[in-house]
Every structure is written in structure tokens, then in C-alpha cells.
Amino acid sequence: MTVTMCQGVFGAEFQSPVLLASGTCGYGQEYADLIPLNQIGGIVTKAVSLEPRPGNPPHRVAETPEGMINAIGLENPGLAGFVGEKLPWLREHLSQAHVFVNVVGRSIGDFVEVVAGLDEEQGFLGYEINVSCPNVKGGTMFGTDKVALDELVTAIRAETERPLVVKLTPNVPDVGDYARICQDAGADGLSAINTFPGMVVDIDQRVPLIGNQSGGVSGPAILPMGVYATWRARQACTLPIMGIGGIRNATDAIQYILAGACLVQVGTASFVDPYAAMNVHEGIQKYLTENGIAQLSDLVGSLQTEEAPTPPAPSG
Ligand SMILES: Cc1cc2nc3c(=O)[nH]c(=O)nc-3n(C[C@H](O)[C@H](O)[C@H](O)COP(=O)(O)O)c2cc1C
């Protein structure tokens, strides 16, 4: 049985619904010797800011129960460095896999300037706007302030006609509210979710293990939160969603797809097994074939639920 993966999402054909998540595959080239990138759906680059950023002091990563914590601090070569050093490789080597550029800034002007500086370039499909990084000062400022988020997305929308995807933070009372704001402000899609703020303590030194003191937690530990955020976003708006958080295998990915994601991103799992994204793709294909589902879109958001309840209070 031939199954059809993702057609017409963001105006493109995706040969696979599986992409590599921002910050976990560099700018593609770093992963090119490990897996055949042109066989996956695409990659989302490491963040690109207007000016180069050095990132945070070490330690920058540590293992946590069922996951990891990172405080890389959005280290990146800046807009000019990306255009001069990274984008040419992507343009030349990624013919089948789509590229989203993850964009970050400290102000609306920063974001807009990065998008304006990239928009005439070839070699990528669209933008993933990162308003949700918990390990730099102000990293979630736009993602947790409804007015600021609306202004930011509106301003970027005015600058580009390319697919504009906003990467949401789970660190809000209801992701659905923020999803709707993005849709109303003109976004084309959502990524859900970024990491959760966390801390690991070195009990011998009695200090935080991470140089930045706190960082973002990712990996299998956050899978249920990511699925839930995807489901809330799907109920609140009609935008296509890229589901992210803790995906290791097809079972994890299909949870996101049933909850409403039409694409998924694999992050931390690639550090354990660089082939994780390929395996997720094969597993989804097998699931579709075994269940007689001809196209992935028939599965997207097909979760059977009662009327959505009010989100639980944090104390449960
Ligand atoms: C080392 C590392 C660096 C990351 N850097 C970025 C980044 O630059 N921009 C971004 O939007 N997300 C970044 N993320 C978040 C991931 O893209 C993803 O949203 C998160 O890790 C959850 O997915 P996972 O559990 O599959 O890793 C980073 C994650 C890790 C582990």
C-alpha cells in the first residue's frame, strides 16, 4: 500500500513528516555525515540572531531523569555569519529536505531585521520564530506576553510572505490562547513546544550544575506536556502544527499527530541515536500501512475526546 505523507503543508510537499528540531542538528552540515538528511522531512536550524552570540558559560548540558537540560544560550554566528557561512551549504546540499530558519531576537526590531536580511535569500522554506527559549534573559518575553506576541507576529508578517511558524513555550497557563493570537496576527503555523525551565544541583559543590544556573529541560520527560500543548493549540486555532518534545519513536510521534500535529520534530533523541528521525519516519509509515490509512492527513487531529475541559490548575 502506498501512503501519502504531507502534501500542501506550508505550500510544500514533505516526503516525510519528521524534521530535526532547532539546536539539535546545528545548521545541517554538522549532521550530514551521520544521516542522509535528504531522506527526512527537513531541518530547523540553530537560532539565528541579528548579531553573533557567544552563548552561555559551561557547563551547558547535563543529563536529567528521562531527558537532558541545556543552557547553550543561543550561540550562533549572527545574520551575516549565517548568510555567509551556513546558508550556502544548505542551499547546495538540501534538495529534498525543507529548511526552516529559527530566528531569535531581543526586540521586535531585531526579529524583523533578521527576517528582512534573509528574505531575498534562497535555500530555505520558511521561518520558525523562537519566542520560547528559557535559557537566555528575556528568551520567553514575547512567548508569555499576549500583547507583545501579537505585535511581534504582526510586524514579522508585514516583512515576509514565506511560511511563518511561531515556536510556542509551554510555560503559560493555556497554550491555546497564544496559538490563537499567532493565528490572528497572521502566522502560518505553530511549533509546540520548546523546553521547560529547570535546574540541576551539584550536591558536592552545592552549586547549580549548569553555568547559567538554570536551563531548558527536553527529552522523553516532556512528551506528555508537548502532546497536551499540541492538543490545546489545535483546539484553539486552525494553523498547521509541528509537534515537538520527547519524541523517540513512531508511537511518540503518532500521539502528537492524533493530538493535531501534521509534522513532528525530533530533538534530544538524535543525541542518543542519530537515526531516530529516520526510524520515526519508518514507524509512522508502518502504522499507516497496517491501519489501512492512505494519507497521513486522515490521522491528523483525529483523537477522539469529549468536549475540552478547562485546563487544570497548576496544583492539580
Ligand atoms: C541542545 C539544545 C539546543 C536547543 N536550541 C534551540 C534553539 O536554538 N532554538 C529553539 O527554538 N529551540 C532550541 N532547542 C529546543 C528544541 O528545538 C526542542 O524544542 C526541545 O528540545 C524539545 O524537543 P526534544 O524533547 O525532542 O528535544 C534546543 C534544545 C536542545 C536540547
The ligand as an ORCA input file, in Angstrom:
! r2SCAN-3c Opt
* xyz 0 1
  C      20.970     21.467     22.988
  C      19.672     22.092     22.585
  C      19.665     23.321     21.913
  C      18.457     23.911     21.524
  N      18.485     25.107     20.849
  C      17.309     25.653     20.398
  C      17.306     26.839     19.619
  O      18.357     27.411     19.279
  N      16.099     27.350     19.221
  C      14.905     26.727     19.554
  O      13.840     27.221     19.184
  N      14.895     25.590     20.269
  C      16.057     25.034     20.701
  N      16.032     23.872     21.418
  C      14.732     23.236     21.753
  C      14.413     22.101     20.785
  O      14.312     22.563     19.454
  C      13.096     21.388     21.188
  O      12.025     22.309     21.139
  C      13.160     20.804     22.588
  O      14.434     20.241     22.856
  C      12.095     19.730     22.813
  O      12.252     18.650     21.906
  P      13.053     17.288     22.318
  O      12.493     16.840     23.630
  O      12.775     16.347     21.195
  O      14.487     17.654     22.444
  C      17.226     23.267     21.830
  C      17.242     22.035     22.502
  C      18.436     21.442     22.877
  C      18.397     20.113     23.581
*
